[in-house]
Amino acid sequence: MTKSPEHEHPVKAYGWAARDQSGHLSPFKFSRRATGDKDVTFKVLFCGICHSDLHSIKNEWGITKYPLVPGHEFVGEVTDVGSKVKKFKVGDKVGVGCLVGSCHSCDDCARDLENYCPKVVGTYNSTYYDGTPTHGGYSNIMVVNEHFVVRIPDNLRLDAAAPLLCAGITTYSPLKYFGFDKPGMHIGVVGLGGLGHVAVKFAKAFGGKVTVISTSPNKKSEALEHLRADSFLVSLDQDQMLAAMGTIDGIIDTVSAVHPLLPLLGLLKPHGKLVMVGAPDRPLELPVMPLLMGRKLVAGSCIGGMKETQEMVDFAAKHNIAADIEVIPMDYVNTAMERLAKADVRYRFVIDVGNTLKVE
């Protein structure tokens, strides 16, 4: 007989969950496992709202299993550690990103790329080793193997650090892997949202020249004055795009809506790279001729492994990089999702879980 969510494990937990494709979130009682030998248990204080959460609660990728507690960029304070935990202690400030499990034996795991492990376990909407569903950070408590816990440096504000655990690593990892981290590189960032604004900050910290590419002319002053981008292109302005053709070394494309790739490929220098990190829910059209004529590359990148995620957070602390956030109470989350769907946020919603999640 299948156990109800609140009886699958011994520790009572409370959060907000979606029950169906409407995506409506409401209070939800479930349970977490007891702290195991290698587990870290922590009280969730803040949780960012990622565009993936919106896709997931509405089953826009066709893989959602309900009920679903979203949230894969969350931080808090350690309340308990297992007897074999070496890296963390009670009171530490920690976070969890998109991963809570992997096989630890494949080639990718051996290279600290757990995010590409074929048996990776997601923080939510996955099945854990014990056969129970994983639930994310829109909840009061988390229990996770210490391998998948990130230490949050003291000089990073917890609320603004939370989105780094997805938006941060999603942009930091490809900047590093594709060689966009070398000073003097000209980097394009497509889309100035939750991912894009962090990508600009990292690219600038690496010493790059940064051009923001957006459909919204009204984001120009924000990009240039607040985020210190070097230039701004309105992607719908053909004259602007034409004038910039062949000038950019690499582009990070953060847009999750269907959009044309041809204008972006035109911006690249020969041997340039267009890296997709947004996840549109329908296929994009990929023209091949521009790839052939300039030996250009279209690639993808998905978050990062645990070692690199810690490296990213430490880099962010060193360079004073954090997400620009709007902190909201838990009971505002459905309105926040509606606003996120309309790109009405600057630039990341963060739920104040610790102060506003009422446990009934």
C-alpha positions, 0 to 999 in steps of 0.5 A: 500500500502506498503511503501518503506524503506525510507518512513516507518518512519520520520527520514532519515537513511542510511546504507549498505544492502544485497538485495539477497542471493548473500550477496553483500552489497551496499548503502541503504536508509531507515528510523528510527522512531522518538525518542519516550518517552522511546527511545534513538537515537544515531549516530553509530560510530563503528560496529563489523562484526559478523559471524551471519552477514555473515550467514544472508546476504547469507540466510544460515539459511533460514530465511533472509528477504531482504533488510537486514542491518546487524550489532548487535554489535555497539556503538556510541554517544547519540544525543537525548533521549525521555522525559521518558528516565532515564538512558541516556543523550545526549553525552553518549557513548552507544551500542546495541547488538542483541536485540531491543525488548521483551515482558517484561511479560514472565518468561524469561523477568522477570528473565532478560533473554530477549534473550530467550523471545518467542517474542524477537525482533532482532536488524536486520532481525526481525519485530518491534511492528509497523510492520516494519523491524528492521535494524542493525548497518551498518548504520548512526543512531539508535533509540532504547528503553532505556531498550536495550541500554548498557552504554559503560564505559569511559575506554573502547575504543569504536571500541574495545568495539563494538564486546563485545555486541555480541561476549563478551556476547555470551561467558561471559554468558555461562561461568557464567551460567555453573559455569566456572567462578570459579577460578581454573577451567580448561576451554577449548575454541574451535576455536580461532576466534572472539568469541574464543579469547574473551572467553579466555580473560574472562576465564583467568580473572575469574581465570581459566586455559585455553586450546585452541583447534584448527585445526590450529597449527599456532595459538599456539604462538598467543594463548599462548603468546598473549592471555596467554592461558595455553595450546594449543591442535591441535584437528586433532593431535590424540596423543595430544588429547589422552594425554589430555583426561579427563582433562577439566571441561568445554568447550566453543565451538565457531566454526560455521562450521560442526565439530566432537564432539566426540573428545571434549567429550573425553577431558571432565572430568566426569560431564563435560559440552560442551557448544555450542555457534557457530551456524553451518548451518547443524546438528552435529553428537552427540554420546550418549555413551560418555555422558552416561559413564561420565554423561556429558552434551552438552548444548547451550547458546545464548547471554544474557539478558540486565542486564547481558550484562551491567554486562559483559561490566562493567567486561570487563572495570574493567579487561581491556578486549576488542576485538582484532580488524581490523578497516575497512572503510565501502566500504571494507565490501564485501571484509571483508565478503570474508575474514571472510568466510576464517577465515582471520581476527584477530579477529574481523572486526570493521567498522569505520561507523562514519568516512567512511559511506558516506551519499549521 
